[in-house]
Amino acid sequence: MISSSSILLHCCCGPCATASIGRFVQLGYKVVPYFFNPNIEPADERKRRLDAFLAVCQSKMLTPIVEDDPDYSHKRGLDRCFSCYSIRLEKTKLAAQKIGLEFFSTSLLISPYQKHELIRQAGSGFEGFVYEDLRPFYKDSQQQAKELGIYRQKYCACLESLEESKWLAKRKSEMKRQKSGPTEEWIPRWLVK
């Protein structure tokens, strides 16, 4: 049994884990890193992210818990993000209970590219969820990832987010060539957070 000041921290990837772990340590928690991300596609991408996560845990001398159970049957479409957040947070809550921890949170809260309010909403449905706005530590997380030389992904996790990322990069490139900044109509509604 781990002490009551411990927290199970769901980690979506290595870069987001870096400063998220540090912040929860600053808040007085003993962090237990947890990797459960069945949404990451394709399989080689999941391996790269898992390897980066494990490298972070090793650098911080933490023993992680890994549940690597790919499942591509998750919800698709516009409400896929809330469903994805809920699945991962529920599994994290259950894993925390299994090892005797009262508290849990997620490194997803560090990324300015995630749908922050949906994460907060999904987490608030579970007792023991610790909400902490980690976005101010995002740049630090990226710097730590660079220093560790770990993989830094360019999309959230599912194939739909990969396509969105490619589309967005293409649009940014087009706008740069035109030497004009993006306008409100340039950004599709489904990408607005």
FIZASE-712475 format. One record per residue: residue number from 1; residue in three letters; x, y, z of N, C-alpha, C in turn. Coordinates in pm, 1 decimal, padded with zeros to 6 digits. Layout:
residues N
KOLTI  nr rest     n_c1     n_c2     n_c3    ca_c1    ca_c2    ca_c3     c_c1     c_c2     c_c3
KOLTI NUM  Ala        X        Y        Z        X        Y        Z        X        Y        Z
...
***
This chain:
residues 193
KOLTI  nr rest     n_c1     n_c2     n_c3    ca_c1    ca_c2    ca_c3     c_c1     c_c2     c_c3
KOLTI   1  Met  00084.8 -00118.8  00000.0  00000.0  00000.0  00000.0  00088.7  00124.3  00000.0
KOLTI   2  Ile  00052.9  00219.8 -00086.9  00128.2  00344.1 -00099.0  00063.7  00448.5 -00008.1
KOLTI   3  Ser  00142.3  00544.9  00038.8  00090.5  00644.9  00133.6 -00025.7  00724.4  00075.6
KOLTI   4  Ser -00107.8  00780.8  00164.6 -00227.5  00853.2  00121.5 -00194.9  00983.1  00049.4
KOLTI   5  Ser -00070.6  01028.8  00056.7 -00033.7  01149.9 -00016.5  00015.8  01116.9 -00157.3
KOLTI   6  Ser -00002.4  00992.1 -00197.3  00036.9  00951.6 -00331.6 -00075.5  00980.4 -00429.9
KOLTI   7  Ile -00037.5  00994.7 -00555.4 -00134.3  01018.2 -00661.3 -00096.1  00933.0 -00781.2
KOLTI   8  Leu -00195.1  00869.7 -00842.5 -00172.4  00795.5 -00966.1 -00189.6  00895.1 -01079.7
KOLTI   9  Leu -00082.9  00916.9 -01154.1 -00085.5  01015.8 -01261.7 -00090.8  00945.6 -01396.2
KOLTI  10  His -00207.9  00953.3 -01458.8 -00221.0  00901.0 -01594.4 -00132.0  00985.1 -01684.9
KOLTI  11  Cys -00046.0  00920.0 -01760.7  00045.3  00990.7 -01850.7  00013.9  00952.6 -01994.3
KOLTI  12  Cys -00015.2  01052.2 -02074.5 -00050.4  01028.2 -02213.9  00072.8  01005.1 -02300.6
KOLTI  13  Cys  00187.3  01058.7 -02256.6  00310.9  01047.5 -02334.3  00427.3  01094.7 -02247.2
KOLTI  14  Gly  00547.8  01074.7 -02295.6  00665.9  01116.7 -02221.4  00676.9  01266.8 -02202.2
KOLTI  15  Pro  00665.7  01345.2 -02310.8  00680.8  01490.3 -02294.4  00582.9  01550.6 -02193.1
KOLTI  16  Cys  00456.9  01511.3 -02200.3  00358.7  01566.1 -02106.1  00383.2  01516.7 -01963.5
KOLTI  17  Ala  00441.5  01397.7 -01951.1  00469.9  01342.7 -01818.1  00577.9  01422.2 -01745.4
KOLTI  18  Thr  00675.4  01476.9 -01818.7  00791.6  01539.8 -01755.0  00752.5  01644.8 -01651.8
KOLTI  19  Ala  00694.3  01753.3 -01696.7  00661.3  01863.7 -01606.2  00537.0  01834.9 -01522.6
KOLTI  20  Ser  00448.6  01746.6 -01571.3  00331.0  01710.1 -01491.5  00374.4  01640.3 -01363.5
KOLTI  21  Ile  00466.0  01546.4 -01377.5  00519.1  01477.5 -01259.0  00582.2  01579.8 -01164.6
KOLTI  22  Gly  00663.7  01667.7 -01220.4  00729.7  01769.7 -01139.2  00632.3  01858.0 -01064.1
KOLTI  23  Arg  00524.6  01896.6 -01130.3  00426.5  01984.2 -01066.0  00356.0  01914.0 -00950.1
KOLTI  24  Phe  00316.4  01789.3 -00970.5  00248.8  01718.6 -00861.5  00343.3  01691.8 -00744.6
KOLTI  25  Val  00470.6  01672.1 -00773.0  00569.8  01659.8 -00665.3  00576.8  01791.7 -00588.2
KOLTI  26  Gln  00577.7  01904.9 -00661.2  00577.5  02037.0 -00596.1  00455.5  02055.0 -00506.5
KOLTI  27  Leu  00343.6  01996.5 -00547.6  00220.3  02007.6 -00469.6  00218.0  01913.6 -00349.1
KOLTI  28  Gly  00323.7  01834.2 -00333.5  00335.3  01748.7 -00216.0  00293.9  01603.9 -00234.5
KOLTI  29  Tyr  00269.9  01563.8 -00356.8  00231.0  01425.5 -00383.4  00351.6  01338.1 -00415.4
KOLTI  30  Lys  00340.9  01213.1 -00378.5  00432.5  01111.1 -00428.7  00364.5  01057.9 -00555.1
KOLTI  31  Val  00429.8  01073.8 -00669.0  00367.3  01041.5 -00797.4  00396.0  00897.2 -00838.0
KOLTI  32  Val  00288.7  00828.8 -00875.0  00298.9  00696.3 -00935.7  00255.0  00713.5 -01081.3
KOLTI  33  Pro  00349.1  00705.5 -01177.3  00314.3  00724.9 -01318.3  00239.1  00603.1 -01373.7
KOLTI  34  Tyr  00137.6  00631.7 -01455.1  00049.7  00527.0 -01507.7  00028.2  00549.2 -01656.4
KOLTI  35  Phe  00050.4  00445.5 -01735.1  00031.8  00454.2 -01880.1 -00080.6  00361.3 -01921.7
KOLTI  36  Phe -00190.3  00420.1 -01966.5 -00301.8  00346.3 -02025.9 -00357.2  00434.9 -02135.9
KOLTI  37  Asn -00328.3  00399.5 -02258.3 -00368.8  00481.3 -02372.9 -00406.6  00391.5 -02490.2
KOLTI  38  Pro -00524.2  00327.1 -02480.6 -00565.0  00233.4 -02584.9 -00600.7  00301.9 -02716.4
KOLTI  39  Asn -00607.2  00432.4 -02713.3 -00648.4  00511.7 -02828.4 -00535.0  00543.2 -02925.0
KOLTI  40  Ile -00410.8  00517.4 -02887.4 -00297.6  00558.2 -02971.2 -00286.5  00466.8 -03092.3
KOLTI  41  Glu -00293.4  00527.5 -03208.3 -00282.9  00456.1 -03335.4 -00174.3  00520.4 -03419.7
KOLTI  42  Pro -00107.5  00445.2 -03503.0 -00100.6  00299.6 -03513.4 -00009.3  00241.4 -03405.7
KOLTI  43  Ala  00014.4  00110.5 -03412.5  00089.6  00038.7 -03308.3  00231.7  00091.5 -03291.4
KOLTI  44  Asp  00298.5  00127.7 -03400.4  00436.3  00178.0 -03387.7  00439.4  00313.2 -03316.7
KOLTI  45  Glu  00332.9  00390.7 -03331.6  00321.8  00518.3 -03260.0  00307.4  00492.5 -03110.1
KOLTI  46  Arg  00225.6  00392.8 -03074.4  00207.2  00359.8 -02933.9  00340.6  00318.0 -02871.4
KOLTI  47  Lys  00418.4  00239.5 -02945.7  00548.5  00194.8 -02894.6  00641.3  00313.7 -02872.0
KOLTI  48  Arg  00645.7  00407.3 -02966.0  00731.6  00525.8 -02949.1  00691.0  00605.3 -02825.2
KOLTI  49  Arg  00560.8  00622.6 -02805.5  00513.1  00700.0 -02690.0  00537.2  00626.1 -02558.4
KOLTI  50  Leu  00517.1  00496.0 -02560.0  00543.8  00417.3 -02439.9  00692.4  00422.4 -02405.3
KOLTI  51  Asp  00778.2  00408.9 -02504.8  00923.0  00416.0 -02480.9  00963.2  00551.7 -02423.3
KOLTI  52  Ala  00903.0  00659.3 -02474.9  00932.9  00793.7 -02423.3  00886.5  00806.4 -02278.2
KOLTI  53  Phe  00769.0  00754.2 -02249.0  00715.9  00755.3 -02112.2  00809.2  00679.8 -02017.5
KOLTI  54  Leu  00853.3  00561.9 -02059.1  00942.6  00481.6 -01975.3  01076.6  00551.1 -01953.1
KOLTI  55  Ala  01124.8  00622.2 -02054.9  01250.5  00697.5 -02040.6  01235.4  00808.6 -01936.8
KOLTI  56  Val  01120.3  00875.0 -01936.4  01094.9  00979.8 -01836.9  01092.1  00918.8 -01696.9
KOLTI  57  Cys  01021.9  00808.4 -01681.7  01014.6  00742.0 -01550.4  01153.0  00702.3 -01502.1
KOLTI  58  Gln  01234.3  00649.8 -01592.7  01370.7  00610.6 -01555.9  01451.9  00733.0 -01513.6
KOLTI  59  Ser  01437.8  00843.7 -01587.5  01514.2  00964.7 -01555.0  01474.5  01022.9 -01419.6
KOLTI  60  Lys  01349.4  01000.7 -01379.4  01300.0  01052.5 -01251.7  01302.6  00945.8 -01141.9
KOLTI  61  Met  01358.5  00829.9 -01175.7  01370.1  00716.7 -01082.5  01234.5  00679.1 -01022.2
KOLTI  62  Leu  01133.7  00669.1 -01108.7  00999.7  00630.3 -01067.2  00964.2  00496.4 -01131.0
KOLTI  63  Thr  00890.5  00415.7 -01058.3  00845.0  00287.1 -01110.6  00704.6  00304.6 -01167.7
KOLTI  64  Pro  00690.1  00288.5 -01299.0  00559.7  00310.7 -01360.9  00470.2  00186.9 -01356.9
KOLTI  65  Ile  00343.8  00211.0 -01377.0  00246.5  00104.2 -01400.1  00204.1  00119.0 -01545.6
KOLTI  66  Val  00213.7  00010.6 -01621.2  00178.9  00014.7 -01763.8  00069.9 -00087.2 -01791.7
KOLTI  67  Glu -00036.6 -00040.8 -01850.6 -00142.0 -00128.2 -01901.4 -00152.3 -00097.4 -02049.7
KOLTI  68  Asp -00084.3 -00176.1 -02127.8 -00079.4 -00152.0 -02272.0 -00178.4 -00244.3 -02340.6
KOLTI  69  Asp -00298.5 -00194.7 -02358.9 -00407.3 -00274.0 -02414.6 -00471.3 -00196.5 -02528.9
KOLTI  70  Pro -00415.0 -00206.5 -02650.3 -00469.4 -00129.2 -02761.2 -00614.1 -00166.9 -02791.6
KOLTI  71  Asp -00693.3 -00066.8 -02819.8 -00834.1 -00088.3 -02852.3 -00875.7  00018.6 -02951.6
KOLTI  72  Tyr -00889.7 -00020.8 -03075.4 -00926.8  00075.1 -03178.8 -01078.0  00084.6 -03197.7
KOLTI  73  Ser -01153.7  00024.3 -03107.8 -01299.2  00025.3 -03122.4 -01363.7  00145.8 -03055.4
KOLTI  74  His -01281.6  00239.7 -03007.7 -01337.2  00355.0 -02938.1 -01420.8  00441.2 -03033.1
KOLTI  75  Lys -01495.9  00528.6 -02973.6 -01590.1  00613.3 -03045.6 -01520.8  00700.7 -03149.0
KOLTI  76  Arg -01586.1  00719.3 -03259.7 -01536.6  00806.1 -03366.6 -01630.0  00926.2 -03378.1
KOLTI  77  Gly -01587.4  01026.3 -03451.6 -01673.1  01141.3 -03475.3 -01645.3  01256.5 -03381.2
KOLTI  78  Leu -01738.7  01349.1 -03377.9 -01717.8  01474.7 -03307.2 -01708.9  01460.7 -03155.5
KOLTI  79  Asp -01778.2  01362.5 -03098.1 -01774.3  01349.5 -02952.1 -01673.0  01244.9 -02905.5
KOLTI  80  Arg -01582.1  01206.8 -02994.0 -01483.5  01103.9 -02960.4 -01390.0  01147.9 -02848.1
KOLTI  81  Cys -01358.4  01275.8 -02840.1 -01261.1  01323.0 -02741.0 -01313.1  01304.1 -02598.9
KOLTI  82  Phe -01436.9  01343.0 -02573.7 -01491.9  01326.6 -02439.3 -01495.0  01179.3 -02401.1
KOLTI  83  Ser -01536.6  01095.9 -02493.4 -01540.4  00952.1 -02468.9 -01401.0  00898.1 -02438.2
KOLTI  84  Cys -01303.2  00941.7 -02514.3 -01164.8  00897.3 -02496.4 -01110.1  00941.1 -02360.1
KOLTI  85  Tyr -01133.7  01065.8 -02324.0 -01089.8  01114.5 -02193.2 -01155.8  01033.3 -02081.5
KOLTI  86  Ser -01286.2  01011.9 -02094.4 -01361.5  00940.7 -01990.2 -01311.9  00798.1 -01971.4
KOLTI  87  Ile -01286.8  00729.0 -02082.6 -01238.1  00590.7 -02075.4 -01105.2  00585.0 -02000.8
KOLTI  88  Arg -01013.4  00673.2 -02036.5 -00881.2  00670.5 -01973.7 -00886.6  00711.9 -01826.9
KOLTI  89  Leu -00969.0  00811.0 -01795.2 -00978.3  00854.5 -01655.4 -01049.2  00750.9 -01568.2
KOLTI  90  Glu -01151.1  00685.9 -01623.0 -01218.3  00580.8 -01546.4 -01121.3  00466.1 -01517.3
KOLTI  91  Lys -01044.7  00426.5 -01617.2 -00946.7  00318.6 -01598.6 -00840.0  00361.0 -01496.7
KOLTI  92  Thr -00800.7  00487.4 -01499.9 -00702.7  00538.1 -01403.5 -00760.2  00534.4 -01262.6
KOLTI  93  Lys -00885.1  00574.5 -01248.1 -00952.4  00570.3 -01117.5 -00954.5  00427.4 -01063.3
KOLTI  94  Leu -00989.9  00331.6 -01148.8 -00995.5  00191.3 -01106.9 -00856.9  00139.1 -01069.3
KOLTI  95  Ala -00755.8  00178.8 -01146.5 -00618.1  00137.4 -01116.1 -00572.5  00197.0 -00983.1
KOLTI  96  Ala -00611.6  00322.0 -00956.8 -00576.5  00386.6 -00829.5 -00639.5  00310.9 -00712.7
KOLTI  97  Gln -00766.4  00277.5 -00727.0 -00834.9  00202.4 -00621.4 -00767.6  00067.3 -00598.1
KOLTI  98  Lys -00728.9  00003.4 -00707.2 -00667.7 -00130.2 -00699.3 -00539.0 -00129.7 -00616.2
KOLTI  99  Ile -00462.8 -00019.9 -00624.1 -00337.6 -00014.0 -00547.3 -00351.8  00068.9 -00418.9
KOLTI 100  Gly -00474.3  00104.9 -00386.8 -00500.2  00171.4 -00259.2 -00477.3  00321.0 -00257.7
KOLTI 101  Leu -00486.9  00385.3 -00374.2 -00468.9  00530.9 -00379.4 -00603.7  00601.5 -00387.8
KOLTI 102  Glu -00613.6  00710.7 -00317.4 -00736.8  00789.7 -00316.7 -00740.7  00888.2 -00433.3
KOLTI 103  Phe -00624.1  00937.4 -00475.4 -00618.0  01045.9 -00572.9 -00559.5  01002.2 -00706.9
KOLTI 104  Phe -00607.8  01068.1 -00812.3 -00553.1  01045.9 -00945.4 -00571.7  01171.9 -01028.7
KOLTI 105  Ser -00491.7  01182.4 -01133.4 -00502.2  01295.1 -01226.0 -00444.8  01251.4 -01360.7
KOLTI 106  Thr -00424.4  01347.7 -01449.8 -00374.1  01315.1 -01582.8 -00280.9  01423.1 -01636.1
KOLTI 107  Ser -00180.9  01379.8 -01708.6 -00088.3  01473.4 -01773.9 -00151.7  01539.9 -01895.6
KOLTI 108  Leu -00267.8  01492.8 -01937.3 -00338.9  01557.8 -02047.6 -00364.6  01704.9 -02016.5
KOLTI 109  Leu -00371.2  01738.2 -01888.0 -00400.7  01875.1 -01846.1 -00287.4  01973.3 -01874.0
KOLTI 110  Ile -00173.4  01925.8 -01923.3 -00061.0  02015.6 -01950.5 -00064.6  02072.0 -02092.5
KOLTI 111  Ser -00131.4  02003.9 -02181.7 -00125.6  02042.7 -02322.4 -00226.8  02151.2 -02359.4
KOLTI 112  Pro -00179.6  02260.1 -02420.1 -00272.9  02361.9 -02468.0 -00349.6  02314.5 -02591.1
KOLTI 113  Tyr -00311.3  02200.4 -02645.9 -00377.1  02146.9 -02765.2 -00490.5  02050.7 -02731.8
KOLTI 114  Gln -00503.6  02014.0 -02605.9 -00612.5  01926.0 -02563.7 -00737.1  02008.9 -02534.7
KOLTI 115  Lys -00849.9  01943.1 -02533.9 -00977.9  02007.9 -02502.3 -00992.3  02007.7 -02349.6
KOLTI 116  His -00931.8  02108.3 -02290.7 -00913.3  02115.9 -02145.9 -01043.4  02105.0 -02067.6
KOLTI 117  Glu -01145.5  02176.3 -02109.5 -01271.8  02172.8 -02034.8 -01337.6  02035.9 -02042.6
KOLTI 118  Leu -01319.7  01965.3 -02154.1 -01373.8  01829.4 -02163.6 -01301.1  01734.9 -02068.2
KOLTI 119  Ile -01170.7  01753.4 -02054.8 -01094.1  01670.9 -01960.1 -01143.2  01697.8 -01818.2
KOLTI 120  Arg -01159.2  01824.1 -01787.4 -01206.0  01862.9 -01653.2 -01344.9  01805.3 -01626.4
KOLTI 121  Gln -01431.3  01815.7 -01726.1 -01567.3  01762.9 -01713.2 -01564.8  01611.1 -01694.9
KOLTI 122  Ala -01485.7  01541.8 -01774.3 -01476.1  01395.4 -01763.0 -01421.4  01356.2 -01625.9
KOLTI 123  Gly -01319.2  01424.0 -01580.0 -01257.9  01391.9 -01451.3 -01347.2  01420.5 -01333.4
KOLTI 124  Ser -01427.4  01526.1 -01343.1 -01512.4  01564.3 -01230.1 -01618.8  01459.3 -01200.4
KOLTI 125  Gly -01640.0  01367.6 -01292.7 -01735.7  01259.7 -01269.6 -01681.7  01147.9 -01182.3
KOLTI 126  Phe -01555.2  01156.0 -01144.9 -01491.9  01049.8 -01066.8 -01438.1  01104.5 -00935.0
KOLTI 127  Glu -01476.8  01040.1 -00825.9 -01426.6  01079.7 -00694.4 -01275.9  01058.4 -00688.8
KOLTI 128  Gly -01206.1  01155.1 -00632.4 -01061.4  01145.0 -00618.4 -00983.8  01211.2 -00730.6
KOLTI 129  Phe -01054.9  01262.0 -00832.0 -00986.2  01328.5 -00943.0 -00930.3  01461.9 -00895.0
KOLTI 130  Val -00802.6  01482.1 -00916.3 -00737.1  01606.9 -00877.4 -00718.6  01690.7 -01002.9
KOLTI 131  Tyr -00790.1  01802.9 -01006.3 -00777.0  01894.2 -01119.7 -00665.9  01994.4 -01090.5
KOLTI 132  Glu -00575.3  02006.6 -01184.6 -00469.1  02107.3 -01175.4 -00443.3  02156.7 -01317.2
KOLTI 133  Asp -00458.2  02285.9 -01338.7 -00429.5  02342.3 -01470.7 -00278.2  02343.9 -01489.1
KOLTI 134  Leu -00229.6  02251.2 -01567.3 -00085.6  02235.6 -01587.3 -00033.9  02311.0 -01709.3
KOLTI 135  Arg -00121.2  02376.4 -01783.5 -00079.4  02442.0 -01908.5  00034.5  02542.1 -01891.5
KOLTI 136  Pro  00045.1  02613.4 -01779.1  00160.3  02703.8 -01764.2  00295.8  02631.9 -01767.4
KOLTI 137  Phe  00295.4  02500.0 -01750.1  00419.9  02422.7 -01747.3  00448.9  02352.7 -01880.3
KOLTI 138  Tyr  00367.6  02381.9 -01982.0  00381.7  02313.1 -02110.8  00518.8  02336.1 -02174.9
KOLTI 139  Lys  00563.0  02461.2 -02180.9  00693.3  02489.5 -02243.5  00805.8  02417.7 -02170.0
KOLTI 140  Asp  00796.5  02413.6 -02038.5  00896.3  02341.8 -01959.4  00895.4  02193.1 -01994.2
KOLTI 141  Ser  00776.0  02137.4 -02014.7  00767.3  01994.5 -02048.9  00834.6  01966.9 -02182.5
KOLTI 142  Gln  00816.3  02056.8 -02277.8  00879.5  02038.7 -02408.6  01031.1  02052.3 -02399.1
KOLTI 143  Gln  01076.7  02144.9 -02316.5  01220.9  02162.6 -02297.6  01283.0  02038.9 -02232.4
KOLTI 144  Gln  01215.6  01986.7 -02130.7  01266.1  01865.1 -02065.5  01269.7  01747.8 -02163.3
KOLTI 145  Ala  01167.9  01737.8 -02248.2  01163.6  01629.9 -02347.5  01280.5  01641.0 -02444.8
KOLTI 146  Lys  01310.2  01764.2 -02487.0  01425.4  01785.5 -02576.3  01554.8  01744.1 -02507.9
KOLTI 147  Glu  01570.0  01784.7 -02382.1  01691.9  01751.9 -02307.7  01708.7  01601.2 -02289.6
KOLTI 148  Leu  01596.4  01530.7 -02273.0  01602.3  01385.2 -02258.2  01618.3  01314.4 -02392.9
KOLTI 149  Gly  01592.7  01387.8 -02500.3  01602.6  01329.3 -02634.0  01493.2  01228.1 -02663.4
KOLTI 150  Ile  01376.0  01249.2 -02604.0  01266.2  01154.3 -02624.5  01175.3  01198.4 -02738.4
KOLTI 151  Tyr  01100.4  01103.3 -02787.0  01006.3  01125.3 -02896.6  00897.9  01225.0 -02856.2
KOLTI 152  Arg  00871.8  01320.3 -02946.6  00764.4  01418.5 -02926.5  00669.5  01408.3 -03044.7
KOLTI 153  Gln  00548.7  01365.3 -03018.1  00451.1  01341.7 -03123.4  00390.8  01470.5 -03176.4
KOLTI 154  Lys  00326.5  01459.3 -03292.6  00267.5  01575.9 -03356.8  00114.6  01570.0 -03362.9
KOLTI 155  Tyr  00055.9  01470.9 -03298.1 -00090.3  01462.1 -03294.5 -00133.6  01396.1 -03164.6
KOLTI 156  Cys -00262.7  01408.1 -03135.1 -00312.8  01360.1 -03006.2 -00293.4  01209.8 -02992.3
KOLTI 157  Ala -00367.8  01130.0 -03068.8 -00351.1  00984.7 -03055.2 -00422.3  00904.8 -03163.5
KOLTI 158  Cys -00548.1  00933.3 -03188.0 -00623.8  00852.3 -03283.5 -00593.1  00895.1 -03427.3
KOLTI 159  Leu -00633.9  00810.4 -03521.4 -00606.5  00839.9 -03662.1 -00677.6  00966.4 -03708.7
KOLTI 160  Glu -00795.0  00994.1 -03652.2 -00864.7  01117.6 -03688.6 -00783.8  01239.9 -03647.0
KOLTI 161  Ser -00723.6  01234.4 -03528.5 -00642.3  01348.8 -03484.6 -00515.2  01360.2 -03568.6
KOLTI 162  Leu -00464.1  01248.0 -03618.0 -00348.9  01251.6 -03708.5 -00386.0  01324.1 -03837.0
KOLTI 163  Glu -00502.7  01291.1 -03892.4 -00548.5  01357.7 -04015.0 -00571.4  01506.8 -03990.8
KOLTI 164  Glu -00629.5  01541.0 -03876.1 -00650.0  01682.2 -03842.0 -00516.7  01755.0 -03833.3
KOLTI 165  Ser -00418.4  01690.4 -03773.4 -00285.6  01750.3 -03759.1 -00221.3  01774.6 -03895.5
KOLTI 166  Lys -00232.9  01677.1 -03983.9 -00178.1  01692.2 -04119.5 -00248.1  01806.0 -04192.7
KOLTI 167  Trp -00380.5  01811.2 -04179.0 -00458.3  01915.3 -04245.8 -00418.4  02053.0 -04193.5
KOLTI 168  Leu -00406.0  02063.9 -04062.5 -00370.6  02191.4 -04000.6 -00230.9  02236.1 -04043.2
KOLTI 169  Ala -00136.7  02143.1 -04047.4 -00000.2  02176.4 -04091.2 -00000.4  02224.6 -04236.0
KOLTI 170  Lys -00080.4  02161.0 -04318.6 -00090.8  02201.6 -04459.5 -00149.4  02342.2 -04470.3
KOLTI 171  Arg -00254.3  02368.7 -04394.8 -00317.4  02501.5 -04397.2 -00220.3  02608.6 -04347.7
KOLTI 172  Lys -00146.7  02579.6 -04240.6 -00049.8  02676.1 -04188.4  00056.3  02705.7 -04292.9
KOLTI 173  Ser  00100.3  02602.2 -04361.2  00201.2  02618.9 -04465.8  00147.4  02705.5 -04579.3
KOLTI 174  Glu  00023.8  02681.5 -04618.8 -00038.9  02761.8 -04724.2 -00050.3  02907.5 -04681.5
KOLTI 175  Met -00091.1  02930.0 -04557.8 -00107.2  03066.5 -04507.6  00028.2  03137.4 -04500.3
KOLTI 176  Lys  00130.6  03064.4 -04464.3  00264.8  03121.8 -04456.4  00311.6  03165.1 -04595.0
KOLTI 177  Arg  00285.6  03080.2 -04693.5  00322.9  03114.8 -04831.1  00249.0  03239.1 -04878.7
KOLTI 178  Gln  00126.0  03254.3 -04832.7  00045.9  03370.6 -04871.5  00079.6  03492.9 -04786.8
KOLTI 179  Lys  00163.2  03473.5 -04685.7  00206.3  03580.1 -04594.2  00089.2  03649.7 -04526.3
KOLTI 180  Ser -00009.5  03571.8 -04492.6 -00121.3  03626.7 -04415.6 -00151.1  03532.5 -04300.6
KOLTI 181  Gly -00190.2  03588.6 -04191.3 -00219.0  03508.5 -04073.2 -00353.4  03439.9 -04083.6
KOLTI 182  Pro -00376.1  03340.3 -04001.0 -00503.7  03270.5 -04001.4 -00616.6  03361.5 -03954.2
KOLTI 183  Thr -00730.9  03341.5 -04012.4 -00850.5  03415.3 -03972.4 -00946.2  03318.5 -03905.0
KOLTI 184  Glu -01050.3  03373.1 -03845.4 -01147.5  03289.7 -03774.4 -01206.6  03182.8 -03866.4
KOLTI 185  Glu -01239.8  03219.5 -03990.5 -01299.4  03121.3 -04081.1 -01198.0  03018.7 -04131.2
KOLTI 186  Trp -01069.9  03046.5 -04111.3 -00964.2  02954.0 -04151.4 -00964.8  02827.9 -04066.2
KOLTI 187  Ile -01007.4  02841.2 -03941.5 -01003.7  02729.4 -03847.7 -01140.7  02661.0 -03845.1
KOLTI 188  Pro -01145.9  02531.1 -03877.9 -01274.7  02461.7 -03875.5 -01329.9  02452.5 -03733.8
KOLTI 189  Arg -01462.2  02452.2 -03723.7 -01527.5  02450.1 -03592.9 -01487.6  02330.5 -03508.6
KOLTI 190  Trp -01463.9  02215.0 -03570.6 -01431.8  02095.0 -03493.1 -01293.3  02100.3 -03432.2
KOLTI 191  Leu -01210.6  02198.5 -03472.6 -01078.7  02211.8 -03412.3 -01076.1  02315.2 -03300.7
KOLTI 192  Val -01183.0  02391.7 -03288.7 -01187.6  02495.3 -03185.6 -01203.4  02428.1 -03050.5
KOLTI 193  Lys -01120.0  02467.4 -02957.1 -01121.0  02404.5 -02824.6 -01202.1  02486.9 -02729.2
***
